[in-house]
Every structure is written in C-alpha cells, then in structure tokens.
Amino acid sequence: MKRFFSGNKYNFEITYKQLNKHECSWTLKAICKATNRCSGVNNLNPVLSELGINEGIVCGKFEDSFGWKVSIQEMKKFNQIAKSFLTSENYLKYLENKLDEDRGQGEWENVRH
C-alpha cells in the first residue's frame, strides 16, 4: 500500500507491504518537486525522533532508509505518526529544511520516473 502527502518543496510517500502475518516492510520516501530526485528518509534523525526511535539504538532494522522490516503494530504506529508530522505545517517546514541539507550533501541519487 502507498499513502501520498504533498509538502511545499517535497512530496512524500509512505510505502508498506505485509510480508507475512506478523511482519511488514515500511518506508518513508521524499521526492524533491524541483528535481524529481528521491530518497528514503526513514533514518533521517528528525524522522527517527518523531517515530520514537532513539538515535543511540539505531541498528539492525532501523539503520537502512528503505524497507524496514517491522511488526504489524509498528507499521500502524509509524503510519499514524508519519501522517501526523507530514500534515503539520510547522513540522513540515522544519523537515523540508532538513531534507534540503541532506540533499545538498549529494545523497539523493535516484530520479523518480
């Protein structure tokens, strides 16, 4: 399943897929409106913080930016939290500024077609 959110400078896509009856894959992707470049932003510090994941314990399933393997309960919680911060005008401005910084470091190689 995919859920889409439109920001000012970026579009966002939450993608989740049930892998079995207990686990899902979950990704938050940002797509730059100006360049169409995209990146998984799950492991961006502001996103980790909002999701309630302590930076000190980022390992295993939380270190990659694409396709975290999470429980069904975690997926539902992450979807709800992401929807909340992606629809908050103030937080969205903050996040998009952080994404500008991240993109400026050349980490955004993928172009969305």
Beta strands, then each sheet from edge to edge (+ up, - down):
strand 1: 2-6
strand 2: 10-18
strand 3: 23-32
strand 4: 37-40
strand 5: 68-71
strand 6: 110-111
sheet 1: 1+ 2- 3+ 4- 6+
sheet 2: 1+ 2- 3+ 5-
end
